[in-house]
Amino acid sequence: MEPGSLQRQFAAAAERHGVPVSVLLGVSYLQSRWDAHGGAPSVTGGYGPMHLTDAVTALAEAPQHSHGDEDARGDASRAPRHGAETATPLPTRAQLPERLKTLDRAAALTGIPAEELRTGTAANIEGGAALLAAAQRASGRPPSPDPADWFGAVARYSGADDTATATTYANDVFDVLRTGESRTTDSGQVVTLAADPDVKLAPGQVESLGLRQPSAGPTECPRTVACEWIPAPYEEFGDGDYGNHDKANRPASQGIDYIVVHDTEATWDVTLKLVQDPTYVSWQYSLRSSDGHIAQHLPLKDVGWHAGNWFVNAKSVGLEHEGFLTSPDSWYTEAMYRTSARLVRYLADRYDIPLDRQHILGHDTVPGTVTSTIRGMHTDPGPYWDWAHYFRLLGRPFTPSAGPDAGVVTIRPEYGAHQPVYTGCVKAGQTCAPHGSGAVRLHTAPSADAPLVKDVGLRPGGEDSTTGVNDTGARASTGQQYAVAERRGDWTAIWYLGQRAWFHNPRQQPTAVNSRGLVLTPKEGLAEVPVYGRAYPEASAYPAGVPVQAVSPLPYKLLAGQSYVVGDRTPGEYYFAPVFDVTGHRVVRGQEEYYEIQFGHRVAFVKTADVRVSRA
């Protein structure tokens, strides 16, 4: 495709259908950031720069990963509660909502075959322009060169079935129009939308679309997102069992220190059915990919069962994003990234949570509680989640803060250009479709031919880690910080799971930035210190009637001479909540304190009494 042709395709389609080119560009940016993804669908079944949806075709090809059999609650005080993903029946075309089959309507409007709309960039843009023009006609408004006259059509394009989500979507598109954007797409072309700071909003146009009013309920969301209340049940269902979360009184009882990012491994409708099942598990929020709509399920004061680690559950908020970790070339819409980032900023402000990767965790970075649970821990949202873009939206981009000889590095490959080979997306051993990734591979020596480092928790027999998409044993992810062990040419070694781990980090195309930070190492005289998956109190802190929880180390060692980046300092805490009746629930807090550290791909904890802290 000749240089600049993508920009011309937008202009030509806009002119043919009487749509302001800025509106067409703004809608496309909010859906795909103008990327075509090689004709591969998004996690919600959208194709191309205009995100034309054909969910029947997309879902038929989307694998669902079932890696991990963790107890989502992560506490031995009661029977395990598993929320491992399972395959769900695929809906028929007739069962799908209109927002998931816009490609059919685009084909009818333009006469362009469905396959061409899915795979051809120019055709896809043409289909999107036709849908916008049809939405304008349906609103009873004539074509107009003024973007403000298209606010209602943009809201309708979102496919949202409620006024709040449709309005939020249109507001986001018009925010792009006001500020402007320019970027190089995945086809290598620069697309530019000039800023128009004077463009007007017209939210009154949404009222005429006939959409439902969402159930506000007791939602806890920022005003800048569309949020509705779909509660998870707190119910008993026989033999002392109950679900699907625990009542609490946070932050008065315990601080909320973490936000955990998940993906659903299910469609939106299935996700909502699961979280409303008292025999299943729970989380605080679900986010829809097509338009960024948010559903809240638990009051923030209560504890969800989502992270597989009770210490983390008791001190975190869980966000489930509609998506599939291993879907070939899966991608998330800009609409969902933006609303998720606004929700996280709101939660971080409310609970004073630092915006860094020690506190904004992926489910894949939550540690196993004890040795026996390590292998079953989940691996979502996986290597295809764009942490760099997410943190830019959070207002905390990962930028250098130290010189070339810094003792700490922050992982930050160029997401689109960085495409390490993964296997197992569809079948074991089969190479996954090429895709941008925010994770780097870690080797035993400064060479791409050297074996990957070992993770004795995942493989007690000492086998090497693999390139499997669910194998986190030799993987460092964007935003994670590690202490530098050595530098040699284009390679950097970090301390990782008690060993040197090398990654390719050339000056011309770095995969990490140099950073400042605090690090810890074993105290003088200690050859090694134990590492833990949870920060529980010492035995003497437990009152009568509350069983002492074992402080059981993981099978890793933090050795003398090694350093690891410090996160929080936290007292040992345990929330005792084994039964439905809350009157006996207790928070046990001890004198023993811990540091959270970035130890491998997952975080871990060490006792403050075992280590000394210094500036790297």
N, C-alpha and C positions, 0 to 999 in steps of 0.2 A: 504494500500500500504506500503510495507516494507521500512524502512529508506534508503535514498539514491537512491531509484529506479528512481526518476525523472532525476537525473543526468545521470544514466545509460541509460535511455530511449533516452536522447539526443545523447549520445555517440553511441548507437546502430543504431539509425536512420541515423546519419551522416555517419557511416561506410557503411551501406547498400547502400546508395545513392551516396557515393563518395564525400560528402560535408565536408569540414573542420569543426570539431565540434565547434570551436570557432566562425565560421561564423553563424552556426545554432543557437548557444546560443545568439550571438549578435543580430540577427534579432528578435528572440523571446523576448529578453529583451526590445527592442525598441517598440515592439507591446504591450506586456502584462506584462513586468517585471517578466515573467515566471509563472504568476498566471493562473489558469484554470477557476476561477469564477464559479465553480460548473456547468459548461456547459451552463451558461447564456451568451447571446450575449453582445457585446459592443454596444455603442450608434450608431455605424455605421454598425452593423450587423456582427461583427467578433466573432468567437468562439475559445476558448482554448488558450494555450500558443503561438501558431503560428498565431492567429488571422485569421483563415480561414473564409472568408466572405460568408455568405448566407443571403443577405439582405432581400430577399422575405420572408423567414421564420421568420427572426428577426423582421422586420417591421410589420408583421401581428400580432405580439404579443405585440408590443410596444405602450403603451398608451401615448397620448399627453395631457399634463395638460393645462387647460384653465383658471386656477386661475388668477384673476386680470383683471380689465377692465380699467386700468389707461389710462389717456391721455399721450401718450408717450412723447409728447412735454412738457407738464406740465406747461403751461403758459396760463392765461385767456385772453391774449391780442388778441387771435384769436380762431376760432372754434377748439374744441378738435380733435386730430388726434390719433386714436386708432390703436395699433398694437398687440392687444391681439391674442394669438395663436389660430388657428383653425385647425381642422383635415384636412389633405390633402389626395388626392387620392393616394392609394398605387400603385407603379409602377409594371408592369409585369416583369418577368424574362428577356424577350427579350429587355425591355426598359432600363435595368440596365447596367451601364458601367462594363467592365471586372473586375475592382478592387473590385466590390461588389458581385462577384460570384466566388471567387477563390476556395471555397469548392467543387463546381461542378468539377473543373479541377483536384483537388486533388483526388476526388473519381475516376475519369476516369484514372488517372495515377497509382493509387495504388490498385484499385478494392475494397477498403474499403467502406462500405455503408455510406451514408451521415450522418445518425443519429449517427453512431459510431465516425465519424470525429468530430461531434459537441460535443459529450459528453465524449468520451474516451480520456484521456490525451496522452497515448502512440500512439493511432491512429492519433490524431491531430498533434503530433510532426512528425510522419511518413509522413503525408500529406504535412506538411511544407517543410520537407527535399526533398520530391519528386518535389515540385514546384520549389525549388531552383535549383535542378539538371536539371530540364527541362529548366529553364531560362538560365542556363549555356550552355546547348546544343543549344538553340535558338541563343545564341550569337556567336556560332561557336567555342567556346573555349572548350578544353577537361577538364575533372576533374583534379584538381590540389590540392596538399596539402598546397599550398601557398595562404593564405587569399586574398592577393592583386589581384590574378587572378580572384576573384569572385566579384570584385567591381561592374561590370556591372550587374551581376545576382542579386545582392542585390538591386541595383537601380530598376531593373525590378520587383522584388518582391513587392516593395512599391505599385505597381498599379498606380503610378502617370502617367499622360499623357503628362507631360512636362519635359524638361531636367533639369530645375532648381530644381523642387521639388524632382525628382528622385535622383539627385546628392546630395541634402541636406540630404535626407533620408539615402543614403549610407554613407555620411560623418558622420552622427550621429551613425550609426551602427559601423563604424570603430573607432569612438571616444570611444565607449564602449569597443571595442577590445583593444585599446591602454591603457585605464585606468584600465580595469578590473572591475568586480562587484561581489558581494556576498550578498545574502539576503535569508531570510526565506520566502518561498512562502505561499500562502493562504492554501496550503495543509499541512503546518507545516514542509516542507522539506527545507534543506539548499542547494541551488544551487550556484556554484562558477564558474566564468569565470576568469581565470588567466590573469593578465595584460601582454600585448605584446607591449611595447612602441615603438618597431622598425617596426611594421606593416606599410606597404606602402599604400598610396592612389593611385588610378588609374582612375581619373575622365574622362580621354579620352575614356574609355570604354563605357561611357554613350552616346557618340555621335553616336555610331553605333546602338542604339536602335530604331531610327526612331521616336522619340518623338517630339512634337511641341515645339516651342519657346514661352514662355508666353509673354503676353503684359505687358511690363515694365511700360509704361506710366510715370506719375509723382508720382510713389510710394515713400513712406517714410518708409523704413524698414531697419533693420540691414542687413549687407551683409551675415550674417550667416543663413538667412532663405530664403525660396523661396516665392516670393511675386509678385502678378500681379495686374494690374489696371482694375477693373470692376466698372465703375463710377455709382454712384447714381444720378438720374436726379434732376436738379433744374429747375422746369417748372411751368408755369401758366396753369391752365386748366379750367378757367371760373368762373364767379361770384366772382372774386377777390381771389379765392382759389389757392393755390400753394403747391408744395412739392418738395422733401420730407425732406429738411433740410434748414438751413439758412446760408447765406454767412456771414463771419466775418473776422477778421484780428488778430486772436490769434497767439502768445501771446502778440502782441503789444497792442491790445485792452483790453484783459483780460488774466490773467494767466490761465494755464492749471494745475489744482491741483489734479485731480482725474483720475483714470483709473477704468472703470466699467466692471466687468466680467459678461457676460450673457451666457445662452445657447439658441440655436435657436428654439427648439421645432419643428424642421422641418428638412428634409433631405437637403443635400448640394445643390442639384439642385433647390429645392423649395426656399431655403434661398436666392440664387442669383436672382431668379425671383422676389421675394418680394422686395429686396432692390433696384431693378431697376424699380420698379413701382412708378411713381410720386405721386400716391394717397396713398401710404403706408408710412412707417416710415423709419428711416435710422440710421446707425452707421458707425464708421470709418473702422473697419476690421471684416472679417469673417475668421474663422479657421476651416479647414477640419480635421475630427477625424482620418481618415484612415492613413494619411501620414503627417499631420501637415501643409499642404499647406495653404497659406494666400492670401486672396483677400482684397485689399484696395478699399474703395468706396468713401471716402471723403478726400479732403485735410485736414490736421490737423488744419489748420487755421479756418476751418468752423465748424459749430455747428450741430451735429446730433440730431435726435429726438429718444431717446432710453431709457432714465432712468426714465421717468415719473415725473421729477422734473426739472423745467427750470433753477433754480440756478445751479444744478449739471450738467445738459446738457451743459450749457454755459461755464463750467469750467472743462470739462472732455473729455476723449476719450473712446468710447465704443467698446468692443471686444465681438463679438458673436461667441461662440464655438458650432460646430455641436453637437447636443445632445438632449436628452429627460430627463427632471428632474425626472419623476416618472417611467421610464422604469424599470421593475423589475430587480434588480441586475445590473443596467446599469453601464458601466465603460468606461473611456476614455483611449485612447492609450497614451503610453509614448511619442510617436512621437508628438502628439498635445500638451501635457503638456510642452515638451521641446521647441518647436517653440514659443508657447505662452509666456513662461518665457523669452525667448530671446527678443521677441518683447516688453514685458513690461519693461525689463531692459533698452532697447534702448530708450523707451519713457521716463522712469524715469530719465535717464541721460540727455536727451535732454531738459527736462522741469524742472529738479531739483525737482522731485516728490519723497518724502520719500517712501521707500519700507516697508510699514506697513499697517495694516488693517484699519487705519483711512483715507488712501489715495488710496489703492488698494481695491476697494469696490466690493462686489457682488451686483447684481441688487437687491437682497433681503435685502441689508442693506442700500439702498437709502431711505431716509425718505419721507413720504407723505408730500405734500406741505402745506396743511391745514387739519383740522379735517375730512372734507368730503371726502378726497382722500385716507385716510389711508387704508381703507378696500380693495381698488382696486389695491393697489401696488403689483407688481409682486414678485415672490418668488424664481426665478432662480438665480444662478445655483443650489441652494438647498443643503440639508444636505449630499449629496453624492459626492460633489466636494472635492477633497483632498487638502485642503489649506496647510497642513503641508508639503506635498511633493512639492507642487507648490512653496512655499517659500524657501524650500531647493534648488530647481533649480534656484530660484532668487538670491541665495547666502545670504539669510537672514533667516536662520532657527530660530525657536522659542525656545530659550534656556533660562535657569534660569539666572537672573541677580541680584537676591537678596536672602536673607536668609529666613528661615522658617516663620518668623514673618512679612514678607513684607506686605505693605499696598496695593499692586497691584498684581493681578494675570493675566497671559496670558492663555487663554483657549488652551489646547493642549492634547486632548485624543490620545491614540494610535489608529490610524485610522482603521487598519485592525481588531484589537481585539475589538474595541468599536462598538457595534452593537445594539443601542437602537431600540426598536420596533416602527415602523411607520405604519400608516394606510392610506388608500385612494390612493395607487398607481394605482390600477386598478379599484376598486369600493369603494365607501364611506364606511368607517368602516371596510373594509377588510384589514387584516394584509399584509404589504408589504413583499417581499422576504428579508431574512436576508442580511445585507450589511454593510460594514464598513462605519463609519460616523465621521465627524469632529465636530459634534455639541453635546452639553450636555443639558440635561433637567434641568429645574429650578422649584423648589418646594417651597411651602409656609413655610415649616418646614424641619428640617434635618432628613427626612425619605422618603424612596421611596414610602410609602403609602400616604404621604401628597399630597393634591391637587397641581396641577401646578399653578404657579403665573398667575395673570390676566393681560390682556392688554386691558385697557378701550377704546383704540382707535379702536382695532379690534372688541371688544364686548362691546358696550356702556351700555348694560344691566347688566354687571358685571358677566357674565358667566365665568367659568374656561376655560383656554386654553386646547387644546387637543393634542393628539399624531399624528394628521394629518400631512402628509408630507409637506403640504403647509401652515401649521399653525406655524408662527414664534413668537407667543405670549410669549412662555416660552422657548426660545432657545438661547444659547450662542454658538458662532462658533469659531473654531480654529483661533488663532491669535488675536481675540478681547481681549481688556484689560479692566478690571473692578476694581474699588476700593473695597477692602475687608471690609465687614461690621461686620463679626464675624467668628470665627472658633470654631467648636465643634466636636471633634473626627475625624471621616473620612469625615466630611461634612464642606464645606466652604460656607459662605453667601456673596453675593456681592450686591451692590446697583444697582437696575435694575428697570427702569420705576417708580421710586419713592417709591420702596419697597425693603425689604430684599428678596433675591432669593437664595435658597440653592441648591447646586449641590454636588453630591457624588465625593469626591476627596481623596481617601485613599492614604496613604504614599506608600504602596506597589505597587499600580497601579494608579498613579495620573492622573487626567484629566486636570490639569493646572500646570503651572510653576510659581514660584514667580519672581516678576519683580520690577524694579524701574520705577518711572514715576511721572509726575505732575498731581495733581488732583485739582478740584475746588469745592467750596461749596458756598452757599449764603452768601453775605456780612453780617457783624454783624448788627443785628436789623431787618433783613428780614426773615420772617417765611417761605417764599417760593419765587421762581422766575419762570417766564414762560419759556417754552421750545418751540423752533420753528423748522419748517421743512425746512426753507430757510433763508438765511441771506440777507434780503433786506434793502435798505437804509431808513432813516427817511424821512418823507413826505417833509420836506423843501429842500431836495436834488434834487427833480425832477424839471427839467426846464419846461417852458411852452411848451405845445404840447405833453408831455409825461405823461400819466395817472399815478397817484400815486398808487403804489401797496400796498395793505394792509399788515401790519406786524401782522399777525394773529397767536396767539399761538395755539399749539396743546393741546389736552385735558389732558396732563400729568403735573405733578408738580415736580419740584426739591426742596425738603424740607430742611429746616435747619437741620444740623447734618448729612446730606448725602453728599457723595463725588462721583465724576465721573471723569474718566480719560480724560485729555485734549489732543486734537489733534491740529489742526491749529488755529491761530488767523487770522481773515480775516475781511476786511472792508465790510460794506454792499454794495452789487452791484446788479444791474439789467440791463440786456441787452434787450433793447426795439427794437424788430424786428418783427412787426406784419404784414408786407406786403412784397410782392415780390420785390418791388423797394427798393434797399438798401440805397438810398440817405438819408432817414429819420431815419435810424437805429442809436441808441445812446447807449452808456454805461453810466449808471447813477451810480455814486459812492458817498457815503455819509461819514459823520463823525462817525456815529455809527459803533462800531466794535463788532464782535462776536467771541466766541470760538466754535469750533466743539468739541463735546463730544461723547463718546460711552455711549448712554443712555439706550437703550434696545438692541434688536437684530439689530436695525437700528441706525445709527448715528443721531444726532440732533444738534441744535445750541442754545446757550444762549448769551445774551448780556454781554459784558465784564463789563459794568457798574453795573451789578447785582451780580457779584461773586468775590470771592477772590481765588487766586491760591497759592498752596503750594506744597512742595515735600512730596509725600506719605511716 
